[in-house]
Amino acid sequence: MAIKLDRVIPWGRSRREYELMFKLSEADCRGGILGCGDGPASFNAEMTAAGHSVVSVDPIYEFNAAQIRERFETSAPEILSQVAKTPERWTWGFHKDIHHLERNRRHAMEMFAADLPSGMAAGRYRIGALPKLPFGDGEFKLALCSHFLFLYSENFDLDFHVASVRELCRVAAEVRIFPVITNAQILSPHLEPVRAAMREHGIESSVERVEYELQKDGNEMVRFRRSA
Ligand SMILES: C[S@@+](CC[C@H](N)C(=O)[O-])C[C@H]1O[C@@H](n2cnc3c(N)ncnc32)[C@H](O)[C@@H]1O
């Protein structure tokens, strides 16, 4: 499952962003949550500090905090310059502007980096990669996947998406994925075929508007749940 760190953009989001992207309620936070592809997000660190139970799984956890931070520092200027060159693609609301975005991403990464060593030791960060996760059936109440599935539809084909969503539905009673648009800012071509494939396996889904938008029109998540 080895992943090359220079192929990864370690750009992580905060607990508040996860709450908005995934419409997380108090009740959602009380159950066991899996964050799939959490990378350098501070969701796990912040949720753990608040007494909640979160496990994050990502192939980049084979690297240590210093290596991930270094990759953040080398990739951030290019990402920020791309954002600056494409103002029509971004909505400033949660993040006030590009400087605020950079501060927020850096803050999340630092919280993650401080938490990683103790979290690894406690098994809260696990090395693993879709489409095969190192967890048992129904181990989690809820699985969240932010900014990986659907977003990278150009890099990962439909079979990968179907297998990945099935795998997430195997390990969790409910799965939420955000966003449903791609990096090219179009609705993922995999979304409807994945929903149809899941329906055949008795898993219903809904696409829901959320109160978070950074990529213009990236304000919907998809929720998958096994029918009663
Ligand atoms: C853009 S980052 C998103 C990080 C975090 N979810 C967030 O929204 O702040 C995408 C993450 O997906 C991870 N990733 C790449 N391939 C993966 C796979 N096959 N399974 C799970 N995660 C993967 C990367 O290592 C990276 O941390």
The ligand as an SDF file (V2000), in Angstrom:
LIG
                    3D

 27 29  0  0  0  0  0  0  0  0999 V2000
   -6.9630   16.2080    0.1020 C   0  0  0  0  0  0  0  0  0  0  0  0
   -6.5200   15.1470    1.4220 S   0  0  0  0  0  0  0  0  0  0  0  0
   -7.9290   15.3310    2.4920 C   0  0  0  0  0  0  0  0  0  0  0  0
   -7.5620   15.2380    3.9630 C   0  0  0  0  0  0  0  0  0  0  0  0
   -8.7400   15.3280    4.9360 C   0  0  0  0  0  0  0  0  0  0  0  0
   -9.7440   14.3410    4.6640 N   0  0  0  0  0  0  0  0  0  0  0  0
   -9.3770   16.6730    4.9240 C   0  0  0  0  0  0  0  0  0  0  0  0
  -10.4020   16.8670    4.2460 O   0  0  0  0  0  0  0  0  0  0  0  0
   -8.8510   17.5760    5.5700 O   0  0  0  0  0  0  0  0  0  0  0  0
   -6.7570   13.5290    0.7120 C   0  0  0  0  0  0  0  0  0  0  0  0
   -6.2470   12.4080    1.5890 C   0  0  0  0  0  0  0  0  0  0  0  0
   -6.5770   11.1620    0.9750 O   0  0  0  0  0  0  0  0  0  0  0  0
   -5.5420   10.2580    1.2920 C   0  0  0  0  0  0  0  0  0  0  0  0
   -5.5670    9.0730    0.4150 N   0  0  0  0  0  0  0  0  0  0  0  0
   -4.9030    8.8700   -0.7570 C   0  0  0  0  0  0  0  0  0  0  0  0
   -5.1650    7.6350   -1.2380 N   0  0  0  0  0  0  0  0  0  0  0  0
   -6.0110    7.0370   -0.3480 C   0  0  0  0  0  0  0  0  0  0  0  0
   -6.6640    5.7580   -0.2870 C   0  0  0  0  0  0  0  0  0  0  0  0
   -6.5070    4.8510   -1.2670 N   0  0  0  0  0  0  0  0  0  0  0  0
   -7.4600    5.4960    0.7660 N   0  0  0  0  0  0  0  0  0  0  0  0
   -7.6590    6.4130    1.7370 C   0  0  0  0  0  0  0  0  0  0  0  0
   -7.0750    7.6440    1.7310 N   0  0  0  0  0  0  0  0  0  0  0  0
   -6.2720    7.9550    0.7030 C   0  0  0  0  0  0  0  0  0  0  0  0
   -4.2810   11.0970    1.1460 C   0  0  0  0  0  0  0  0  0  0  0  0
   -3.1690   10.5000    1.7810 O   0  0  0  0  0  0  0  0  0  0  0  0
   -4.7190   12.4110    1.7670 C   0  0  0  0  0  0  0  0  0  0  0  0
   -4.4050   12.4740    3.1300 O   0  0  0  0  0  0  0  0  0  0  0  0
  1  2  1  0
  2  3  1  0
  2 10  1  0
  3  4  1  0
  4  5  1  0
  5  6  1  0
  5  7  1  0
  7  8  2  0
  7  9  1  0
 10 11  1  0
 11 12  1  0
 11 26  1  0
 12 13  1  0
 13 14  1  0
 13 24  1  0
 14 15  1  0
 14 23  1  0
 15 16  2  0
 16 17  1  0
 17 18  1  0
 17 23  2  0
 18 19  1  0
 18 20  2  0
 20 21  1  0
 21 22  2  0
 22 23  1  0
 24 25  1  0
 24 26  1  0
 26 27  1  0
M  CHG  2   2   1   9  -1
M  END
$$$$
